[in-house]
Amino acid sequence: MFQNLHFAMRKIGTGLALLTIAGSYLYAQQWEDVGSAAGISAAGSSYNNLAVDQTGNYYLSYYDTSVAKGSVQKFNGTSWSYVGGSLGITEGMATFNSLSLDGSGNVFYTSQIGYPGSGIAAQQFNGTSWSSLPNVTTSAANYHASAVSPSNVLFTFGGQNSGTVQRYINGAWEQVGNTGFSNGATFAEMVIGSDQKVYTCSISGGVRVYQNNTSAAATEAWSLVGGSIVDAASSSEQYTSDIAIDGNNNLYVAYVSSSANGQKLNVKKFEGNAWVQLGQANFSAGKVQHVAIAVTQSGQPYVVASRFENDDLLRNTVYKFDAAIQDWVTLGGNFISDGQAKYNDLAIDRVNNYLVLAYTEDVTKVKRIPLDGVPPGCTNTDPGSNAGDTGCVTFTYRGQQVTYATVRGGDGNIWLQQNLGSSQIAFAMGDENSYGDLFQWGRWDDGHQLRNSATAAPVSPNSPDGLAGLNAFIIGSPSWWGTFEATDKWTASDPANVSKYVGADPCRAVGTGWKMPSQAEWAGIVNAENIANPGTAYNSHLKLPASGYRSSSSGALTFAGQRGYFWSSDTSNSGGKYLYIGSTLANPSSGVMRGQGSAVRCIKTASALGTSDIIKNTETVGMYPNPTNGILNLKSDSLIESINVINMAGQRLNNVQFINNQINMNGLPDGIYIVELKLKNGRVFSKKIVKN
């Protein structure tokens, strides 16, 4: 996909909150359930462990309360099934467990031996059946971890003898390095690098990471990575830590900070000689629990944690480290779970390019999201007929093949779900990776649209036929295409067909039927999705970010992260029309000089689709009275699954009651709100409601 082409922008207006979409159902086009069922386990669960093999199969282990034993399942790309054919593969209770895979397709499962026994049991699945290995230890040991070395040797780290690592060689367990090195193995985790070094992570007087060679004898002492603890940290069965390693053997540790630092989420990376803070310290919005981390081979880290306070108690959030701003941003919204989420675990699916998340919300659930924001393996399938349905399209942009997500808008048309030139769908209103390029009206994909492109004086003739290969952003007065006719068009299929009066439409490159939206089409989607400000623009199915604009006089970038500017194909009295999304309004009739650099979002209209693709809305939905004094009645032909009430700042209001098809807005201040309904059939409706 694209490289990050934009400048790392300064944050303009520090008081502006970066709003994220409210209500989990609107994230369906991003986080998706893995498999046909939202719940994977037969009943309640705990201590989830995720692993992905070299061909993209997912393995999940957990403690299954329905049988009071440990269970392991596999997802083969289509459905989940129990590894070995049945749930409950342990002899007794196995609350604490660990899962690891080798390069030959073997699955290793280790588990706590429950009362009246003690120790750690180990099993191996060879593709056909489970077989028991010798017990790792018969000493009391609950917390433990496992990992497989590059040479396919199974290692375990447990709390016996105050911290012991063992490897399974020739049918027997042998000790690796000295025992007692970690002062126990509370919340044990383990990774092994391609450099044949094994690393353990646990909490004992702070987060501690130790290392040794995979071939170490019992006499070779473990050493503390970096020579000191990673950091002070909170510790309990919920205040956990986790470790990950990238393809260059760099270590990453996620943990809950100490009470003195607010028990918030923290991540550090080991860089050569010391542990270095990765992004802002204690960056979560509040206290967290159930921490897990995963990192790609190239070193892109992701971390998950569950909030532990306020009304969103234990709902989980995934964060991605944004190298451009050197800080963490939410991935797929503020929260992923609908309710309390415990025992989070993350894994990277390198084969299919997904980040995979497992957590317990009554039962174990597994969700995933494309790492670059677009569905992998795109087959150029249009979205379904329901608003919010997604698809994808592959095309050539700036000389390379790219894949973008598409979405069915509330207006029935198909839209790109990201701006031209962006590297991903917006994950927040101010997600810089989603801003994309800034085109001058009537120009095409010639390089001028890059946020860091050079500037140049107006050309002669100052119209599309005078560019002659210029790839700079034109500034000055009258700037680009300064003299114009109201009949000028931005519709040519490619630069070879431009003229004095017609510019090349960059959306034509997306494929048949794709084009620049007209002013009327922008007005249609604004009305259909109740877009009224940057928060609701991001909340819409189009995921419109506040990408800002580029000045026609100086080339300076302005209002990035605060306002949205999106070109239409129509002219105006001042040059060209665009959709302006400001703090209190969305105006699809705005006009500005054609030299301004604005974002481009492409559309495929219903008239360009086959008859079977045209959306037919036969649903009857009513919200009344409007205006309302407090009680809003809802009427629908289908059952209502959920509702959201959003204020004009784009914030979801959690204290609104919904009972017997009535929304109680009595406790809300007078003003304008967006009420969104999700029906049981999957359709989503929204309407602007006045409360007085």
Stockholm file with secondary structure:
# STOCKHOLM 1.0

chainA/1-692         MFQNLHFAMRKIGTGLALLTIAGSYLYAQQWEDVGSAAGISAAGSSYNNLAVDQTGNYYLSYYDTSVAKGSVQKFNGTSWSYVGGSLGITEGMATFNSLSLDGSGNVFYTSQIGYPGSGIAAQQFNGTSWSSLPNVTTSAANYHASAVSPSNVLFTFGGQNSGTVQRYINGAWEQVGNTGFSNGATFAEMVIGSDQKVYTCSISGGVRVYQNNTSAAATEAWSLVGGSIVDAASSSEQYTSDIAIDGNNNLYVAYVSSSANGQKLNVKKFEGNAWVQLGQANFSAGKVQHVAIAVTQSGQPYVVASRFENDDLLRNTVYKFDAAIQDWVTLGGNFISDGQAKYNDLAIDRVNNYLVLAYTEDVTKVKRIPLDGVPPGCTNTDPGSNAGDTGCVTFTYRGQQVTYATVRGGDGNIWLQQNLGSSQIAFAMGDENSYGDLFQWGRWDDGHQLRNSATAAPVSPNSPDGLAGLNAFIIGSPSWWGTFEATDKWTASDPANVSKYVGADPCRAVGTGWKMPSQAEWAGIVNAENIANPGTAYNSHLKLPASGYRSSSSGALTFAGQRGYFWSSDTSNSGGKYLYIGSTLANPSSGVMRGQGSAVRCIKTASALGTSDIIKNTETVGMYPNPTNGILNLKSDSLIESINVINMAGQRLNNVQFINNQINMNGLPDGIYIVELKLKNGRVFSKKIVKN
#=GR chainA/1-692 SS CCCCCSCCCCCSCTTCCCCCCCSGGGGTTTSEESSSCSCCSSSBEEEEEEEECTTSCEEEEEEETTTTEEEEEEECSSCEEETTSSSCCSSSCCCSEEEEECTTSCEEEEEECCTTSCSEEEEEECSSCEEEEEEEESSCCCCEEEEECTTSCEEEEESGGGSEEEEEETTEEEEESCSSTTSSCTTCEEEECTTSEEEEEEESSSEEEEEEETTCCTTSCCEEGGGSCSBCBCCSSSSCCEEEECTTCCEEEEEEBCGGGTSCEEEEEEETTEEEECSSTTCSSSCEEEEEEEECTTSCEEEEEEECSGGGTTCEEEEEEETTTTEEEESSSSCCCSSCCEEEEEEEETTTTEEEEEEESSBEEEEEEETTSSCSSCCCCCCCSSTTCEEEEEEEETTEEEEEEEEECTTSCEEESSCTTCSSCCSSTTCGGGTCCCEETTCCSSSTTSTTCCEECCCSSCSGGGCTTCCSEECSSSCTTCSCCTTCEEEESSGGGCCSSEEECGGGGGCTTEECCCHHHHHHHHHHTTCCSHHHHHHSTTCCCCCCEECTTTCCEECTTTCEEEEEEEEETTEEEEEEECSSCEEEEEEECTTSEEBCCCEECGGGSCGGGSCCCCCCEEEESSSBSSEEEEEESSCEEEEEEEETTSCBCTTCEEETTEEECTTSCSEEEEEEEEETTSCEEEEEEEEC
#=GC SS_cons         CCCCCSCCCCCSCTTCCCCCCCSGGGGTTTSEESSSCSCCSSSBEEEEEEEECTTSCEEEEEEETTTTEEEEEEECSSCEEETTSSSCCSSSCCCSEEEEECTTSCEEEEEECCTTSCSEEEEEECSSCEEEEEEEESSCCCCEEEEECTTSCEEEEESGGGSEEEEEETTEEEEESCSSTTSSCTTCEEEECTTSEEEEEEESSSEEEEEEETTCCTTSCCEEGGGSCSBCBCCSSSSCCEEEECTTCCEEEEEEBCGGGTSCEEEEEEETTEEEECSSTTCSSSCEEEEEEEECTTSCEEEEEEECSGGGTTCEEEEEEETTTTEEEESSSSCCCSSCCEEEEEEEETTTTEEEEEEESSBEEEEEEETTSSCSSCCCCCCCSSTTCEEEEEEEETTEEEEEEEEECTTSCEEESSCTTCSSCCSSTTCGGGTCCCEETTCCSSSTTSTTCCEECCCSSCSGGGCTTCCSEECSSSCTTCSCCTTCEEEESSGGGCCSSEEECGGGGGCTTEECCCHHHHHHHHHHTTCCSHHHHHHSTTCCCCCCEECTTTCCEECTTTCEEEEEEEEETTEEEEEEECSSCEEEEEEECTTSEEBCCCEECGGGSCGGGSCCCCCCEEEESSSBSSEEEEEESSCEEEEEEEETTSCBCTTCEEETTEEECTTSCSEEEEEEEEETTSCEEEEEEEEC
//
